[in-house]
Amino acid sequence: MNTTVTKFILERDQAVLVVVDVQERLVPVMDQDRYAEVLRNITFVLKSARLLGVPVVGTEQYPRGIGHMVPDLADACRDKVIEKLTFGCCGEPSFIEHMNSLGRRQAIVVGMEAHVCVFQTVLGLLREGFDVHLVRDGIMSRGEIDYLNALESARSAGAVVTTSETAVFQLVKVSSDPQFKEISALVKARSAKG
């Protein structure tokens, strides 16, 4: 097997979706049109992960100051939301303990802000030996230059930069999958709103 290609291939039984710090008090400082698009993409990946049995881990950066996860995502992340003070999720011991307890070695990462908490989380997960898939249409920063730099730096560090549909359809693999029709309906619903 070509091990260079292996990190690019997502497997349903190895993947975990990590939703980083999509919090109430961060939203108003974001470009609202861009935020609406990113929220649609994160929601699509979240709903798909639920259908496909992929565990979801959410995080909140200092919720007393920044607020909790936005209500649109909170229910889908209900199984595990970890509070943290460190920017990178892996700096919070309970986060990496939980990730390791799942026995999976691939992380699909979405959230904000791309150049701070998301980027530091990507680096931490790579350092911990995870294959990281950073969903470029599921992350954002206040500034475009910061967003672009996060993508470039994450790719240079060894993350796979992907899109929401690429990641989800890698998990589905075949049109005969029992969840394919439901995933296709999610794609159509997201496109109709976009």
C-alpha positions in Angstrom: 0.0 0.0 0.0 1.2 3.5 -0.8 1.5 5.1 2.6 1.8 8.6 1.1 -1.8 8.3 -0.1 -3.1 6.6 3.1 -3.5 9.8 5.1 -5.8 11.2 2.4 -8.3 8.3 2.7 -11.0 8.8 5.3 -12.5 5.7 6.9 -15.8 5.7 8.8 -14.5 3.4 11.5 -11.4 5.6 12.1 -12.7 9.1 11.8 -13.8 11.6 14.5 -15.4 15.0 13.8 -14.0 17.8 15.9 -16.0 21.0 16.0 -13.8 23.8 17.4 -15.2 26.8 19.2 -18.2 27.9 17.1 -19.4 30.1 20.0 -22.1 32.7 20.5 -19.9 35.7 21.1 -17.5 35.0 18.3 -20.3 35.1 15.7 -21.0 38.9 15.7 -17.4 39.7 14.8 -17.4 37.4 11.7 -18.5 38.4 8.2 -22.1 37.3 8.4 -22.5 36.0 4.8 -19.4 33.9 5.2 -20.5 32.7 8.6 -23.9 31.6 7.2 -22.0 29.6 4.5 -19.6 28.0 7.0 -22.5 27.2 9.4 -24.3 25.4 6.5 -21.2 23.4 5.7 -20.5 22.5 9.4 -24.1 21.5 9.8 -23.9 19.3 6.7 -20.8 17.5 8.0 -22.3 17.2 11.5 -25.6 15.6 10.3 -23.6 13.3 8.0 -21.4 12.2 10.8 -24.4 11.4 12.9 -26.0 9.3 10.1 -22.7 7.5 9.5 -21.9 6.7 13.1 -18.8 9.0 13.2 -18.2 10.3 16.8 -18.5 14.1 17.2 -16.4 16.1 19.8 -17.2 19.8 20.3 -15.1 22.3 22.1 -15.7 25.7 23.8 -13.0 28.2 24.4 -13.6 29.9 27.8 -17.4 29.8 27.6 -17.9 32.2 30.6 -16.3 34.9 28.4 -17.1 33.8 24.8 -20.4 32.0 25.4 -21.4 28.5 24.5 -21.6 26.7 21.2 -24.2 28.2 18.9 -27.6 26.6 19.3 -27.6 25.5 15.6 -24.8 23.1 16.4 -25.1 22.4 20.1 -27.7 19.6 19.9 -25.7 17.7 17.3 -22.6 18.0 19.5 -24.5 16.9 22.7 -22.5 13.7 23.2 -19.2 15.5 24.1 -18.5 19.2 24.5 -15.2 20.0 26.2 -14.4 23.3 27.8 -10.9 24.6 27.5 -8.7 27.6 28.2 -5.9 26.6 25.8 -6.3 27.8 22.3 -5.3 24.4 20.8 -7.7 21.6 21.9 -4.9 19.2 22.6 -3.6 21.5 25.4 -6.7 20.5 27.4 -5.9 17.0 28.8 -9.5 15.9 28.8 -9.7 16.5 25.0 -6.8 14.3 24.0 -7.8 11.7 26.6 -11.2 11.5 25.0 -9.8 11.4 21.5 -7.5 8.6 22.4 -10.3 6.7 24.2 -12.3 6.5 21.0 -9.6 4.3 19.4 -9.7 6.2 16.1 -6.7 7.9 14.4 -8.4 10.3 11.9 -9.7 13.8 12.8 -12.0 15.9 10.6 -11.7 19.4 11.8 -14.1 22.3 11.4 -14.7 25.5 13.4 -13.2 28.9 14.2 -11.1 30.8 14.3 -9.0 29.1 11.6 -5.7 30.8 12.4 -5.9 30.5 16.2 -7.8 27.6 17.9 -8.4 25.6 14.7 -4.8 25.8 13.5 -3.3 25.0 17.0 -5.7 22.1 17.3 -4.5 20.8 13.9 -0.9 21.0 15.0 -1.6 19.3 18.3 -3.5 16.4 16.6 -0.7 15.9 14.1 1.8 15.8 16.9 -0.4 13.2 18.6 -0.2 11.0 15.5 -3.7 11.7 14.0 -4.3 12.1 10.3 -6.0 15.4 10.1 -8.5 16.5 7.5 -9.1 20.3 7.7 -12.4 21.2 6.0 -11.6 24.5 4.2 -15.3 25.4 3.7 -16.1 24.5 7.4 -13.6 27.0 9.0 -13.3 30.7 9.1 -11.4 33.7 10.6 -12.4 37.3 11.0 -9.8 38.2 8.3 -9.2 36.5 4.9 -5.4 36.7 5.2 -5.5 34.8 8.5 -7.8 32.2 7.0 -5.6 31.7 4.0 -2.5 31.5 6.1 -4.1 28.9 8.4 -4.9 26.7 5.3 -1.4 27.0 3.9 0.4 26.4 7.2 -1.8 23.4 8.1 -1.1 21.8 4.7 2.6 22.5 5.1 2.5 20.8 8.6 1.0 17.7 7.1 -2.8 18.1 7.3 -5.0 17.2 4.4 -7.0 20.3 3.3 -10.4 19.1 2.1 -14.0 20.3 1.6 -17.2 19.2 3.4 -18.5 17.2 0.4 -15.1 15.5 -0.2 -14.8 14.4 3.4 -18.4 13.2 3.7 -18.4 11.2 0.4 -15.1 9.6 1.4 -16.9 8.3 4.4 -19.8 7.1 2.4 -17.6 5.5 -0.3 -20.4 3.8 -2.5 -23.8 4.8 -3.7 -25.2 1.5 -2.4 -24.4 2.6 1.2 -27.7 2.6 3.2 -27.1 6.2 4.2 -26.4 7.5 0.7 -29.9 8.7 0.0 -30.1 10.6 3.2 -26.6 12.2 2.6 -27.7 13.1 -0.9 -30.8 14.8 0.5 -28.6 16.8 2.9 -26.5 17.9 -0.1 -29.6 19.1 -2.0 -31.0 20.9 1.1 -27.7 22.7 1.7 -27.4 23.7 -2.0 -31.0 25.0 -1.9 -30.2 27.3 1.0 -26.9 28.5 -0.5 
